[in-house]
Every structure is written in C-alpha cells, then in structure tokens.
Amino acid sequence: MKLLQILSSLEAGFFTILLVTGLSTPVQADITSLDTGNIEDILNNAGVALVNFYADWCRFSQMLHPIFEEASNIVREEFPDVTQVVFARVDCDQHSDIAQRYRISKYPTLKLFRNGMMMKREYRGQRSVTAIADFIRQQKIDPIKEIQTLEEINTVDRSKRNIMGYFEKKDSENYHTFEKVANILRDDCVFQAAFGDVSHGERFSGDNVIYKPIGESAPDMVYLGSLTNFDLTYAWAQDKCVPLVREITFENGEELTEEGIPFLILFHVKDDTESLEKFQHEVARQLISEKGSINFLHADCDKFRHPLLHIQKTPADCPVIAIDSFRHMYVFPEFRDIEIPGKLRQFVLDLHSGKLHREFHHGPDPTDSTPGQEDVPEVASNPPESSFQKLAPSETRYTLLRDRDEL
C-alpha cells in the first residue's frame, strides 16, 4: 500500500510539472543539417533558404541556436511548404570544406540562398526571433511590380535603376526567368512587368526586357539575349543593376569590408556629380581589369569626415581620392590627375606591389629618384591608419577567424 502511495505522489508531481510548463512539449524546430551529401539538393530546391554557419565552441553560435530555432517554427507556420522556405545549418568544424566554399570568416554567419544561389548580402540584422522572421517575410514579397496602365510605363521613377519586362502572358518560361532574376537582384534594381495589351507596344518582336538607368536623359538599354537562358539574363541584369563604382554608407560598410579587398574611394560633396562622373569614367577606362582585386567606391564627404581627418583632409578639400587597405590609408596626389592616362591605374598597381607602403616608410624607391638626389637620406614615416576597418564585423557579435595581410 505504501508503494502505491509513493507512485501516486510521483505521478501527481509529474502532472504538476506538466501544468507549470503548459501541458505541452515544445514543437521540434524544423532545422535541416547540411553536409556534402545533401547541400546541393536541398538548396537548389528551396525558393528561399536561410543557413546558419556555426561552430559549437563559439559562444555567439550557442546564443543564436534557440533564437534561430524559434524563428524557424514561426516561419514554418506561415509557409508550411518545405520548398518555399528552408531553415538550415552547417557545423563548420565538421564540414570545413563547405565553410571554405562559402567563404565563412566568422561565426555565426547567416547566409541567404535563392534557388541554390547564395545572395551577396547576408543577414546582418538584429538577432531576435521577430527580426529574423520579419526578414524572411520580406524575402517572400514579390519583387516585381505589375504595371496596369500605359501611363505607369511613361512615369517610371528615373532616380532609381529600373528593369522593365514586357510579356505576352505571365505563365510563360520567359517571365519565369525574369522572375528568378528579380528575386536575386531585388535589392539592386526596381523590377516591373507589363502583360497582354498593356505591354503590346513594347513587344515588336516578342517578349522584351529593357533597362532604364538613373537620369531622365540616360538612354534605355535593350536585352538582346534569350529570355529562356537564365545565366545570360542574370549576367546582363547584374551588370546593369550593380554599378562598377558603389556608394559606401554606414549601413553597408560592414558588408563591403567583409569582401576582404582594399577600397579605392572618391570622397566628394553629395551634390558634386561632376567629380563622381569623372571618377566613374576613369575607373571604367583605366581599372576595369582590376575589378575583383579592389572595390571602387564613393563616399559623402560630410558623412565621412573622420576618415578624411585621418589623411589630413576636410570636406573643403573634396574631391579627394584615397586607398584604404584596411591597415593604412594612402592619398592620390591631385584629383585632377585622374585624367592623365594610366595615372589612377598606377596608383592601384603601386598598392598591390607594396610600393605605396614602402614609400611611406622609407621615402621614394631608388629607381624613382631624380638625378643628383641619390644621396638624400631616407626619412622614415608611417601612413595613416585605416579608418574603414572600424566598419568591419564587430568582435562583440562574431567570432572572427582571420586577420588580413598588411598592405
């Protein structure tokens, strides 16, 4: 009899625990673990995938796990189709090859994928359940605005980059390619589409896609490739939507620094479009082959006063051109010299060769000395420290994996 009383007491205690916890067990988070065997199949078949690249020993990774799982549960309720949204994770210690493939340099990193393609912009927002769930909801909004009238076609906002699609019908292979491109480049261009009678005037020889650049007088550019070929359509649209010279702001600074390549920056007054146009022209003329080894940027002098002070300049000195290597900053002598053939290109090549750094420390290279000055003693100096490295990922949010080499 005493044993039955004990069991009864234990049973009562068990039910008390259930009552305290809400008489239910938590829903199991639907997080897919990725490895070399399943990553291609899962990501390629997911409309949107948010992947958490983590390491178990990283305290920031440990803090994110329950938040990521709860956000996954909320999103799954709204998008129950497993091919619409996927929450996944990669243990980077166990799968270092995957981490290297996606250039993971800090833990945890949240990467967004669309139909298997990794998006350039990773998730850098607040690490909360609400913020992550809201981010996914934004990704599910249709990026293409449907044009309903001819008047809308003629009143496009030319302060933005627009890609306009004109299709006979929505349910077509051509439009599905356009839709896929728009999903990937939604942050870089405004995408609009017209169908049927509304689009008829622009479909002289079939479905048509046109790029309308910034500026009322800027000429439109027509896509001449096959609309059923995604790779060609995407390459064309990316070239139009992502400018060679991008603006750096405090909002995108972390993203740009994490690309890991030096900055060539034009500091200019916001309304000074003339110097920006000259800089863009010379970068395209002299430095197109250097794309990928250096980032071409422009910055508002007033907003970036602090980096200017590092190189002993003020907004009154703008336009100013400088290189930030993430170790040091180097100033291009005179802005007007960019029009001298090869001058701006040589400035960048001198960074890559280490000449800029040597000259700051030891004066001009011997081969650059003028006759009669060979015996002038070297005067050691130090280039200004980098300003933009302060915009890099914060060590209070991530475990950083490596340092950059000195330039």
C-alpha positions as CSV (number, residue, x, y, z in Angstrom):
1,M,0.0,0.0,0.0
2,K,2.9,2.3,0.8
3,L,4.4,1.7,-2.6
4,L,1.1,2.8,-4.3
5,Q,1.1,6.0,-2.2
6,I,4.7,6.8,-3.4
7,L,3.8,6.1,-7.0
8,S,0.7,8.2,-6.7
9,S,2.8,11.0,-5.2
10,L,5.3,10.8,-8.0
11,E,2.5,10.9,-10.6
12,A,1.0,14.0,-9.0
13,G,4.4,15.7,-9.1
14,F,4.8,14.8,-12.8
15,F,1.4,16.3,-13.7
16,T,2.3,19.4,-11.7
17,I,5.4,19.8,-13.9
18,L,3.2,19.5,-17.0
19,L,0.8,22.1,-15.7
20,V,3.7,24.5,-15.0
21,T,5.1,24.0,-18.5
22,G,1.8,24.5,-20.2
23,L,0.7,20.8,-20.5
24,S,2.6,20.5,-23.7
25,T,6.1,19.9,-25.1
26,P,7.9,22.4,-27.3
27,V,7.5,21.9,-31.1
28,Q,10.6,20.4,-32.6
29,A,12.4,23.0,-34.7
30,D,12.5,22.2,-38.4
31,I,16.2,22.9,-39.0
32,T,17.9,20.9,-41.7
33,S,21.5,19.9,-41.1
34,L,23.5,20.3,-44.3
35,D,26.5,18.2,-45.3
36,T,28.3,17.4,-48.6
37,G,25.8,14.8,-49.4
38,N,22.6,16.8,-49.2
39,I,23.5,20.5,-49.5
40,E,23.1,20.8,-53.3
41,D,19.8,19.0,-53.4
42,I,18.2,20.9,-50.5
43,L,19.4,24.4,-51.5
44,N,18.6,24.0,-55.2
45,N,15.0,23.0,-54.4
46,A,14.4,25.8,-51.9
47,G,12.8,29.1,-53.0
48,V,14.4,30.8,-50.0
49,A,16.9,29.2,-47.6
50,L,18.5,30.8,-44.6
51,V,21.6,28.9,-43.5
52,N,23.3,29.3,-40.1
53,F,27.1,28.6,-40.4
54,Y,28.2,27.9,-36.8
55,A,30.7,26.3,-34.6
56,D,29.7,24.6,-31.3
57,W,32.6,26.2,-29.4
58,C,31.6,29.7,-30.4
59,R,29.5,31.4,-27.7
60,F,27.7,33.6,-30.2
61,S,26.7,30.5,-32.1
62,Q,25.4,29.0,-28.9
63,M,23.3,32.1,-28.2
64,L,21.8,32.1,-31.7
65,H,20.7,28.5,-31.7
66,P,17.4,28.8,-29.7
67,I,16.6,32.1,-31.5
68,F,17.1,30.6,-34.9
69,E,15.0,27.5,-34.0
70,E,12.1,29.6,-32.7
71,A,12.1,31.8,-35.7
72,S,12.1,28.7,-37.9
73,N,8.9,27.4,-36.1
74,I,7.1,30.8,-36.6
75,V,8.0,30.9,-40.3
76,R,7.0,27.3,-40.9
77,E,3.5,28.1,-39.6
78,E,3.2,30.9,-42.2
79,F,5.0,29.0,-45.0
80,P,4.2,25.3,-44.5
81,D,5.5,24.3,-48.0
82,V,9.0,23.0,-47.3
83,T,10.2,24.1,-50.7
84,Q,9.1,27.7,-50.1
85,V,11.4,28.4,-47.1
86,V,14.1,26.3,-45.6
87,F,16.0,27.0,-42.3
88,A,19.3,25.0,-42.3
89,R,22.6,24.9,-40.6
90,V,26.2,23.8,-41.2
91,D,28.6,22.7,-38.5
92,C,31.7,24.3,-39.8
93,D,34.0,22.2,-37.7
94,Q,32.6,19.1,-39.1
95,H,32.2,20.4,-42.7
96,S,35.2,22.8,-43.2
97,D,35.0,22.2,-46.9
98,I,31.5,23.7,-47.0
99,A,32.7,26.7,-44.9
100,Q,35.6,27.3,-47.3
101,R,33.3,27.1,-50.3
102,Y,31.1,29.8,-49.0
103,R,34.0,32.0,-47.6
104,I,32.9,31.8,-43.9
105,S,35.2,34.1,-42.0
106,K,33.2,34.5,-38.7
107,Y,30.8,32.6,-36.6
108,P,27.8,32.6,-36.7
109,T,27.2,33.7,-40.3
110,L,23.6,33.7,-41.7
111,K,23.6,33.3,-45.5
112,L,20.6,33.7,-47.7
113,F,20.1,31.4,-50.7
114,R,17.6,31.6,-53.6
115,N,17.1,28.5,-55.7
116,G,20.6,27.4,-54.7
117,M,22.4,30.7,-55.4
118,M,24.0,32.4,-52.5
119,M,23.0,36.1,-52.2
120,K,25.7,38.6,-51.8
121,R,24.0,40.3,-48.8
122,E,23.9,38.0,-45.8
123,Y,21.6,38.6,-42.8
124,R,23.2,41.3,-40.5
125,G,20.1,42.4,-38.7
126,Q,19.1,42.1,-35.1
127,R,19.5,38.6,-33.7
128,S,15.9,38.2,-32.4
129,V,13.1,35.8,-33.3
130,T,10.9,38.7,-34.5
131,A,13.7,40.3,-36.7
132,I,14.7,37.0,-38.4
133,A,11.1,36.1,-39.0
134,D,10.4,39.6,-40.5
135,F,13.5,39.2,-42.7
136,I,12.1,36.0,-44.2
137,R,8.7,37.6,-44.7
138,Q,10.3,40.4,-46.7
139,Q,12.1,37.9,-48.8
140,K,8.8,36.3,-49.7
141,I,7.3,39.5,-51.0
142,D,7.0,39.6,-54.8
143,P,9.9,41.9,-56.0
144,I,8.1,42.6,-59.3
145,K,5.5,45.4,-59.5
146,E,2.9,44.7,-62.2
147,I,2.2,47.6,-64.5
148,Q,-1.5,48.1,-65.0
149,T,-1.7,51.1,-67.4
150,L,0.4,52.7,-70.2
151,E,0.7,55.8,-68.0
152,E,2.7,53.9,-65.5
153,I,5.2,52.9,-68.2
154,N,5.7,56.5,-69.1
155,T,6.1,57.7,-65.5
156,V,8.9,55.5,-64.2
157,D,11.0,56.9,-61.3
158,R,14.3,57.7,-63.1
159,S,16.1,58.3,-59.8
160,K,16.4,54.5,-59.5
161,R,17.7,51.7,-61.7
162,N,14.7,50.1,-63.4
163,I,14.4,46.9,-65.3
164,M,11.1,46.7,-67.2
165,G,9.7,43.4,-68.6
166,Y,7.1,43.3,-71.3
167,F,5.4,39.9,-71.7
168,E,2.5,38.4,-73.6
169,K,1.5,36.4,-70.6
170,K,2.5,35.8,-67.0
171,D,2.5,32.0,-67.3
172,S,5.5,31.7,-69.6
173,E,9.1,30.5,-69.5
174,N,10.3,34.0,-70.4
175,Y,8.6,35.5,-67.4
176,H,9.7,32.8,-65.0
177,T,13.3,33.6,-65.9
178,F,12.7,37.3,-65.4
179,E,11.0,36.5,-62.0
180,K,14.0,34.4,-60.9
181,V,16.5,37.2,-61.8
182,A,14.3,39.8,-60.0
183,N,14.3,37.7,-56.8
184,I,18.1,37.6,-56.8
185,L,18.7,41.3,-57.7
186,R,15.7,42.8,-55.8
187,D,18.0,44.9,-53.6
188,D,19.8,46.4,-56.5
189,C,17.1,47.3,-59.1
190,V,13.4,48.1,-59.3
191,F,11.7,45.4,-61.4
192,Q,8.4,46.0,-63.1
193,A,6.4,43.9,-65.6
194,A,3.5,44.5,-68.0
195,F,1.4,41.9,-69.7
196,G,-1.0,41.5,-72.6
197,D,-2.5,44.7,-74.1
198,V,-0.6,46.9,-71.7
199,S,2.8,45.6,-72.9
200,H,1.8,45.3,-76.6
201,G,3.5,48.5,-77.7
202,E,6.9,47.3,-76.4
203,R,6.7,43.7,-77.9
204,F,7.7,44.4,-81.5
205,S,9.3,41.0,-82.0
206,G,8.2,39.2,-78.9
207,D,8.7,39.5,-75.1
208,N,11.1,42.2,-74.3
209,V,13.2,43.4,-71.3
210,I,14.6,47.0,-71.1
211,Y,16.9,48.6,-68.6
212,K,16.2,52.3,-67.7
213,P,19.2,53.7,-65.9
214,I,19.3,56.6,-63.5
215,G,18.7,60.0,-65.1
216,E,15.9,61.4,-67.3
217,S,18.2,61.8,-70.3
218,A,20.0,58.4,-69.9
219,P,19.3,56.1,-72.9
220,D,17.4,52.9,-72.3
221,M,19.2,49.6,-73.0
222,V,17.5,46.6,-74.5
223,Y,18.4,43.0,-73.6
224,L,19.2,41.2,-76.8
225,G,19.8,37.7,-75.4
226,S,17.5,34.7,-74.9
227,L,15.0,35.2,-72.2
228,T,14.9,31.5,-71.6
229,N,18.6,31.5,-70.7
230,F,18.8,32.3,-67.0
231,D,22.6,32.7,-66.9
232,L,22.7,35.2,-69.8
233,T,19.7,37.2,-68.5
234,Y,21.1,37.3,-65.0
235,A,24.6,38.4,-66.1
236,W,23.1,41.2,-68.2
237,A,20.8,42.4,-65.4
238,Q,23.6,42.2,-62.8
239,D,25.9,44.3,-64.9
240,K,23.2,46.9,-65.1
241,C,22.0,46.8,-61.5
242,V,25.3,46.6,-59.7
243,P,27.4,49.7,-60.6
244,L,31.1,49.5,-61.0
245,V,31.5,52.3,-58.5
246,R,29.3,51.8,-55.5
247,E,28.4,54.2,-52.7
248,I,29.7,53.3,-49.2
249,T,27.5,54.2,-46.3
250,F,27.5,53.3,-42.6
251,E,24.7,50.8,-43.4
252,N,26.6,48.8,-46.0
253,G,30.1,49.3,-44.7
254,E,30.4,46.0,-42.8
255,E,29.2,44.2,-45.9
256,L,31.8,45.9,-48.1
257,T,34.7,45.5,-45.7
258,E,33.9,41.8,-45.4
259,E,34.6,41.3,-49.1
260,G,38.2,41.5,-48.0
261,I,39.7,43.6,-50.7
262,P,41.0,47.2,-50.4
263,F,38.9,50.3,-51.2
264,L,39.6,52.9,-53.8
265,I,37.4,55.8,-52.6
266,L,36.3,59.1,-54.0
267,F,35.3,61.5,-51.3
268,H,33.0,64.1,-52.8
269,V,30.3,66.6,-51.7
270,K,26.9,64.9,-52.2
271,D,25.8,67.4,-54.9
272,D,29.1,67.2,-56.8
273,T,28.0,64.9,-59.5
274,E,30.7,66.1,-61.9
275,S,33.6,64.7,-60.0
276,L,31.7,61.4,-59.5
277,E,31.1,61.1,-63.2
278,K,34.8,61.8,-64.0
279,F,35.8,59.2,-61.4
280,Q,33.4,56.6,-62.7
281,H,34.6,57.2,-66.3
282,E,38.3,56.9,-65.4
283,V,37.7,53.7,-63.3
284,A,35.9,52.2,-66.2
285,R,38.6,53.3,-68.6
286,Q,41.7,52.5,-66.6
287,L,40.8,50.0,-63.9
288,I,38.2,47.6,-65.3
289,S,40.8,44.8,-65.3
290,E,41.3,45.4,-61.5
291,K,37.7,44.6,-60.7
292,G,37.8,41.8,-58.1
293,S,41.1,43.0,-56.6
294,I,39.9,46.3,-55.3
295,N,36.5,47.9,-54.5
296,F,35.6,51.1,-56.3
297,L,33.6,53.3,-54.0
298,H,32.4,56.9,-53.5
299,A,31.6,58.5,-50.2
300,D,29.8,61.6,-48.9
301,C,32.5,64.0,-47.5
302,D,30.2,65.3,-44.8
303,K,29.2,61.9,-43.5
304,F,32.8,60.5,-43.6
305,R,34.6,63.4,-42.1
306,H,36.5,61.1,-39.7
307,P,38.3,59.1,-42.5
308,L,39.2,62.4,-44.1
309,L,40.8,63.7,-40.9
310,H,43.0,60.5,-40.9
311,I,44.5,61.7,-44.1
312,Q,44.7,65.3,-43.0
313,K,41.8,66.4,-45.2
314,T,38.4,68.1,-44.6
315,P,35.2,68.4,-46.7
316,A,36.6,71.7,-48.0
317,D,39.4,69.7,-49.7
318,C,37.0,67.4,-51.6
319,P,37.0,65.8,-54.1
320,V,39.7,63.6,-52.7
321,I,40.8,60.1,-53.8
322,A,42.3,57.6,-51.4
323,I,43.0,53.9,-50.9
324,D,42.2,52.2,-47.7
325,S,44.0,48.8,-47.4
326,F,42.4,48.0,-44.0
327,R,45.8,48.6,-42.5
328,H,46.7,52.1,-43.8
329,M,45.2,54.9,-46.0
330,Y,47.1,56.4,-49.0
331,V,46.1,59.6,-50.8
332,F,46.1,60.1,-54.5
333,P,48.1,63.4,-55.0
334,E,45.7,65.5,-57.0
335,F,42.1,64.8,-58.1
336,R,42.7,66.5,-61.5
337,D,45.4,64.0,-62.3
338,I,42.9,61.1,-62.8
339,E,42.6,62.2,-66.4
340,I,46.3,61.7,-67.1
341,P,46.4,58.3,-68.9
342,G,47.4,55.5,-66.6
343,K,47.9,57.7,-63.5
344,L,45.0,56.3,-61.5
345,R,45.8,52.7,-62.6
346,Q,49.4,53.1,-61.5
347,F,48.2,54.3,-58.1
348,V,46.4,51.0,-57.6
349,L,49.2,48.9,-59.0
350,D,51.6,50.6,-56.5
351,L,49.3,49.4,-53.7
352,H,49.4,45.8,-55.0
353,S,53.2,45.9,-55.4
354,G,53.8,47.3,-51.9
355,K,55.3,50.5,-53.3
356,L,52.9,52.8,-51.5
357,H,53.7,51.2,-48.2
358,R,57.5,51.2,-48.8
359,E,57.5,54.9,-49.8
360,F,55.6,55.9,-46.7
361,H,58.1,54.1,-44.5
362,H,61.3,54.8,-46.4
363,G,60.7,57.5,-49.0
364,P,60.7,57.2,-52.8
365,D,62.1,54.0,-54.3
366,P,65.7,54.4,-55.6
367,T,64.6,53.9,-59.1
368,D,62.2,56.9,-58.8
369,S,65.0,59.3,-57.5
370,T,65.8,62.3,-59.7
371,P,69.5,62.9,-60.8
372,G,71.5,64.5,-58.0
373,Q,69.2,63.3,-55.2
374,E,70.6,59.8,-54.8
375,D,72.4,60.6,-51.6
376,V,69.4,62.2,-49.8
377,P,68.9,60.3,-46.5
378,E,65.7,58.3,-46.1
379,V,63.1,59.8,-43.8
380,A,61.0,57.1,-42.1
381,S,57.3,57.8,-41.8
382,N,54.1,56.0,-41.2
383,P,51.0,56.0,-43.4
384,P,47.7,56.9,-41.6
385,E,45.9,54.0,-40.1
386,S,42.8,52.6,-41.8
387,S,39.5,54.2,-40.9
388,F,37.2,51.8,-42.7
389,Q,38.4,48.7,-40.8
390,K,36.3,50.0,-37.9
391,L,33.2,49.2,-40.0
392,A,34.3,45.5,-40.2
393,P,32.3,42.8,-38.3
394,S,32.2,43.5,-34.6
395,E,34.0,41.1,-32.3
396,T,31.1,41.6,-29.8
397,R,28.8,39.9,-32.3
398,Y,31.0,37.4,-34.1
399,T,34.0,35.1,-33.5
400,L,36.4,36.3,-36.2
401,L,38.6,33.7,-37.8
402,R,41.4,35.6,-39.5
403,D,43.3,38.8,-39.9
404,R,44.1,40.5,-43.2
405,D,47.7,40.7,-44.5
406,E,49.3,44.1,-44.4
407,L,49.3,46.3,-47.5
